[in-house]
Amino acid sequence: MRHLTHLKYIDVVAREGSIRKAADRLAITSTALNRRILGLEEEIGSPIFERLPSGVRLNAAGELFIQHIRLQMNDLSRILSQISDLSGERRGHVAISVCAEMLGDFLPEQIGRYRDEHQAVSFDVMQHDAEAGLAALNQYDADIALIYAPLLPSDVTLAATVSQPLIAQMHHTHPLAQKQSLSIEDMMAYPVIVPRGKDGIRGQIDIGCARKSVKFAEMIMADNFAFMQHYICHEMAISLQIPFSLHRLASDNTEQMLVSRPIKEGEFPNGVAHIAHLKGRTLPVAAARFLDQIVAALHLLYPDDAT
């Protein structure tokens, strides 16, 4: 499989955009790596990289060739995974891209369950926004993506989708904690902590406020949902989240200090959580089995909303 090693070198150069950086990562000299690239280009009869002052970039031929390389590497990973299954011990690697909104307790719990039975399987969990998550699938950096977005393009296969309403979380002493459900007007008098950016949960919030021509007077913006939950223990603020983003933080009794209240229907649009993989790609055994597990778990958690 030495030829695949040479192809992997090309893949690393394409990702790094620099022969020098790729050589450092591969622990070989830049001269040796450049020589291999030139030899491959001569063999296929066409350059695959544009040489730029700042590094290198795939040209049109290179874009075609890199897809071949990644398909070859994916097929090898899948075959090796199937061979290991023949011995009765599942091995492999699962790469997952996940949006911040879906980095709650669900994914860690599912990975823990899987590794209880298959400890030889390793995982790589990468936090991406929706656009970067789709790019990770297309570049074979991720086997599976958990994406929080209204719509996904046609080049991915949806293994499952689940509707996600916004919920309000607050300290148990908060004045609104006594209400059974909340409206936007109820929350206007209190600081609201929201995600940064314009998509995902923030998009749902902005749409709901725009419909009523209102704006939360005081907002605290953050990228980390665990931080949001910790913060509302220190101020009479409200955190707007979705079920997927909630964390159980029982180690410091935070969970017991917080309450969650539904938002009245129609105040904010529901979001959509997707479990996706690249269309036409046959996943390695470990990734395929893990995908089956999380889809089944979603249907158990959300029997009325998961599709």
PLY file of the C-alpha trace (Angstrom):
ply
format ascii 1.0
element vertex 307
property float x
property float y
property float z
element edge 306
property int vertex1
property int vertex2
end_header
0.00 0.00 0.00
3.01 2.23 -0.49
1.30 4.04 -3.37
-1.46 5.12 -0.97
1.17 6.67 1.28
2.28 8.81 -1.66
-1.33 9.78 -2.32
-1.75 10.72 1.34
1.17 13.13 0.92
-0.71 14.89 -1.87
-3.80 15.11 0.33
-1.82 16.71 3.16
-0.26 19.26 0.78
-3.73 20.14 -0.53
-5.07 20.64 2.98
-2.09 22.67 4.20
-1.77 24.77 1.04
1.98 24.68 1.50
4.69 22.13 0.69
6.78 23.32 3.63
3.95 23.02 6.15
2.94 19.63 4.76
6.56 18.41 4.94
6.74 19.48 8.60
3.53 17.61 9.35
4.74 14.49 7.49
8.24 14.65 9.00
10.03 14.64 5.63
12.02 17.35 3.86
10.36 19.90 1.60
12.72 18.88 -1.21
11.73 15.21 -0.98
8.04 16.07 -0.87
8.29 18.43 -3.83
10.14 15.74 -5.78
7.30 13.29 -5.16
4.74 15.83 -6.32
6.69 16.54 -9.50
7.06 12.81 -10.16
3.33 12.25 -9.75
2.49 15.20 -12.00
4.81 13.78 -14.65
3.17 10.35 -14.28
-0.38 11.64 -14.77
0.72 14.07 -17.49
-0.57 17.26 -15.90
0.26 19.63 -13.05
-2.15 19.33 -10.13
-0.95 22.33 -8.10
-0.61 26.00 -8.90
2.60 27.36 -7.41
1.84 30.66 -5.66
4.07 33.08 -3.69
2.20 32.09 -0.54
2.17 28.33 -1.20
0.32 25.96 -3.51
-3.29 25.52 -4.59
-5.05 22.70 -6.44
-5.88 23.47 -10.04
-8.84 21.95 -11.92
-6.95 18.69 -12.58
-5.89 18.62 -8.95
-9.46 19.00 -7.72
-10.42 15.93 -9.74
-7.39 13.98 -8.57
-7.87 14.82 -4.89
-11.37 13.36 -4.98
-9.89 10.13 -6.35
-7.32 10.13 -3.53
-9.94 10.61 -0.82
-12.16 7.92 -2.30
-9.21 5.52 -2.30
-8.36 6.33 1.31
-12.00 5.97 2.35
-12.28 2.59 0.60
-9.12 1.36 2.32
-10.41 2.46 5.72
-13.72 0.70 5.06
-12.04 -2.55 3.99
-9.67 -2.57 6.96
-12.65 -1.98 9.25
-14.51 -4.92 7.68
-11.45 -7.15 8.04
-11.15 -6.30 11.73
-14.83 -7.18 12.18
-14.08 -10.67 10.86
-11.84 -11.24 13.88
-14.69 -10.33 16.22
-13.08 -7.11 17.44
-14.31 -3.90 15.91
-11.59 -1.40 15.14
-11.62 1.87 13.27
-11.92 5.60 13.59
-15.01 7.81 13.53
-14.68 11.50 12.65
-17.64 13.67 13.62
-18.37 17.30 12.81
-20.84 18.90 15.21
-22.41 22.35 15.52
-22.08 24.12 18.87
-25.85 23.88 19.35
-25.62 20.08 19.38
-22.67 19.75 21.75
-24.80 18.92 24.76
-24.99 15.60 26.58
-26.32 13.57 23.66
-23.09 13.05 21.71
-20.78 12.31 24.68
-23.30 9.80 26.00
-23.56 8.06 22.63
-19.79 7.88 22.15
-19.43 6.49 25.67
-22.02 3.80 24.97
-20.31 2.81 21.74
-16.84 2.64 23.26
-18.13 0.52 26.14
-18.54 -2.23 23.55
-15.82 -1.26 21.06
-12.85 0.23 22.89
-10.56 -0.19 19.87
-12.59 2.43 17.98
-11.24 5.97 18.27
-13.21 9.20 17.79
-12.40 12.69 16.55
-15.03 15.31 17.43
-14.69 18.67 15.66
-16.82 21.73 16.36
-17.90 23.45 13.14
-20.64 25.78 12.02
-23.03 24.44 9.39
-20.94 25.58 6.41
-17.71 24.14 7.80
-19.49 20.91 8.74
-20.67 20.42 5.16
-17.16 21.16 3.90
-15.75 18.55 6.31
-18.09 15.93 4.83
-17.15 16.83 1.26
-13.43 16.76 2.03
-13.70 13.42 3.87
-12.52 15.08 7.08
-15.73 13.94 8.77
-17.70 10.71 8.41
-20.81 12.08 10.10
-22.03 15.63 10.72
-24.50 16.89 13.31
-25.70 20.13 11.77
-28.17 22.70 13.08
-29.58 24.50 10.04
-32.95 24.87 8.28
-31.90 23.20 5.01
-29.00 21.13 3.73
-27.76 20.77 0.13
-28.55 17.78 -2.06
-25.02 16.31 -1.88
-25.60 14.96 1.65
-27.78 12.12 2.88
-29.98 12.86 5.89
-29.93 9.93 8.29
-32.27 11.71 10.71
-33.77 15.12 11.42
-35.43 16.37 14.56
-37.36 19.56 15.28
-35.91 21.68 18.09
-37.98 24.37 19.85
-36.31 27.12 21.82
-36.49 26.81 25.59
-35.66 29.35 28.29
-33.28 28.33 31.04
-32.76 30.34 34.22
-31.80 30.12 37.88
-34.50 28.56 40.05
-34.88 31.88 41.96
-35.57 33.86 38.80
-38.97 35.65 38.88
-40.03 33.91 35.64
-39.23 30.45 37.03
-42.73 30.31 38.49
-44.36 30.53 35.07
-45.25 27.36 33.16
-44.36 28.90 29.77
-42.93 32.20 28.60
-43.58 34.75 25.88
-41.13 37.18 24.31
-42.81 39.97 26.25
-42.18 38.12 29.54
-38.45 38.04 28.83
-38.07 41.66 27.68
-37.35 42.95 31.20
-34.40 40.64 31.83
-30.92 40.20 30.37
-30.85 37.49 27.73
-27.73 35.50 26.90
-27.62 34.31 23.29
-25.18 32.67 20.87
-23.05 34.85 18.63
-23.50 34.95 14.87
-26.63 35.01 12.75
-27.50 31.37 12.19
-28.79 28.48 14.29
-30.35 29.48 17.59
-29.46 33.15 17.05
-31.37 33.06 13.76
-34.47 31.69 15.53
-34.24 34.46 18.13
-33.83 37.21 15.55
-36.79 35.95 13.49
-39.06 35.81 16.55
-38.12 39.32 17.67
-38.47 40.70 14.12
-42.00 39.32 13.86
-42.99 41.35 16.92
-40.78 44.34 16.08
-39.01 44.08 19.41
-35.42 43.74 20.54
-34.07 42.40 23.79
-32.76 45.41 25.70
-29.75 43.70 27.26
-27.99 40.79 25.64
-24.89 38.85 26.57
-23.33 37.01 23.63
-21.23 33.86 23.95
-20.09 30.93 21.81
-20.10 28.27 24.50
-23.38 26.78 25.69
-21.91 25.36 28.89
-20.74 28.89 29.75
-24.28 30.15 29.20
-25.64 27.66 31.68
-23.00 28.51 34.26
-23.51 32.24 33.80
-27.20 32.25 34.67
-26.24 31.04 38.13
-24.67 34.47 38.70
-27.29 36.89 37.32
-31.05 36.96 36.86
-30.53 36.37 33.15
-32.21 34.00 30.71
-30.42 31.63 28.37
-32.26 30.64 25.19
-31.23 27.17 24.09
-32.54 24.00 22.47
-32.83 20.55 24.09
-29.71 19.38 22.24
-27.55 22.10 23.76
-28.38 21.40 27.39
-25.69 19.97 29.67
-26.21 18.09 32.91
-23.77 19.72 35.31
-24.53 17.77 38.46
-20.89 17.76 39.62
-21.33 21.21 41.16
-25.09 21.03 41.69
-25.64 23.47 38.83
-28.33 21.24 37.37
-30.40 21.46 40.54
-30.08 25.26 40.53
-31.49 25.71 37.02
-34.97 25.38 35.57
-36.09 25.20 31.96
-39.36 26.62 30.69
-40.93 26.17 27.24
-41.56 29.20 25.05
-45.16 29.73 24.03
-45.96 28.25 20.64
-45.48 30.61 17.72
-43.11 33.00 19.50
-40.00 31.64 17.78
-39.70 29.29 14.80
-38.47 25.78 15.53
-35.01 24.85 14.35
-33.96 21.59 12.72
-31.14 19.31 13.84
-29.74 17.02 11.14
-27.61 13.88 11.26
-25.94 13.67 7.85
-23.22 11.99 5.82
-21.90 12.50 2.31
-24.20 11.16 -0.40
-22.75 8.22 -2.30
-20.05 7.53 0.26
-19.95 4.07 1.86
-18.95 4.65 5.47
-16.39 2.46 7.23
-18.01 -0.15 9.49
-17.28 1.68 12.75
-18.78 4.94 11.49
-21.78 3.21 9.91
-22.59 1.32 13.11
-22.21 4.45 15.23
-24.52 6.30 12.85
-27.12 3.54 13.27
-26.82 3.86 17.06
-27.31 7.64 17.23
-30.22 7.57 14.78
-31.96 4.91 16.91
-31.26 6.96 20.05
-32.76 10.07 18.44
-35.97 8.23 17.62
-36.21 7.11 21.25
-35.58 10.63 22.58
-37.91 12.37 20.13
-40.51 9.78 19.07
-42.88 12.45 17.77
-40.39 14.82 16.13
-37.57 12.69 14.65
-37.77 11.64 11.00
0 1
1 2
2 3
3 4
4 5
5 6
6 7
7 8
8 9
9 10
10 11
11 12
12 13
13 14
14 15
15 16
16 17
17 18
18 19
19 20
20 21
21 22
22 23
23 24
24 25
25 26
26 27
27 28
28 29
29 30
30 31
31 32
32 33
33 34
34 35
35 36
36 37
37 38
38 39
39 40
40 41
41 42
42 43
43 44
44 45
45 46
46 47
47 48
48 49
49 50
50 51
51 52
52 53
53 54
54 55
55 56
56 57
57 58
58 59
59 60
60 61
61 62
62 63
63 64
64 65
65 66
66 67
67 68
68 69
69 70
70 71
71 72
72 73
73 74
74 75
75 76
76 77
77 78
78 79
79 80
80 81
81 82
82 83
83 84
84 85
85 86
86 87
87 88
88 89
89 90
90 91
91 92
92 93
93 94
94 95
95 96
96 97
97 98
98 99
99 100
100 101
101 102
102 103
103 104
104 105
105 106
106 107
107 108
108 109
109 110
110 111
111 112
112 113
113 114
114 115
115 116
116 117
117 118
118 119
119 120
120 121
121 122
122 123
123 124
124 125
125 126
126 127
127 128
128 129
129 130
130 131
131 132
132 133
133 134
134 135
135 136
136 137
137 138
138 139
139 140
140 141
141 142
142 143
143 144
144 145
145 146
146 147
147 148
148 149
149 150
150 151
151 152
152 153
153 154
154 155
155 156
156 157
157 158
158 159
159 160
160 161
161 162
162 163
163 164
164 165
165 166
166 167
167 168
168 169
169 170
170 171
171 172
172 173
173 174
174 175
175 176
176 177
177 178
178 179
179 180
180 181
181 182
182 183
183 184
184 185
185 186
186 187
187 188
188 189
189 190
190 191
191 192
192 193
193 194
194 195
195 196
196 197
197 198
198 199
199 200
200 201
201 202
202 203
203 204
204 205
205 206
206 207
207 208
208 209
209 210
210 211
211 212
212 213
213 214
214 215
215 216
216 217
217 218
218 219
219 220
220 221
221 222
222 223
223 224
224 225
225 226
226 227
227 228
228 229
229 230
230 231
231 232
232 233
233 234
234 235
235 236
236 237
237 238
238 239
239 240
240 241
241 242
242 243
243 244
244 245
245 246
246 247
247 248
248 249
249 250
250 251
251 252
252 253
253 254
254 255
255 256
256 257
257 258
258 259
259 260
260 261
261 262
262 263
263 264
264 265
265 266
266 267
267 268
268 269
269 270
270 271
271 272
272 273
273 274
274 275
275 276
276 277
277 278
278 279
279 280
280 281
281 282
282 283
283 284
284 285
285 286
286 287
287 288
288 289
289 290
290 291
291 292
292 293
293 294
294 295
295 296
296 297
297 298
298 299
299 300
300 301
301 302
302 303
303 304
304 305
305 306
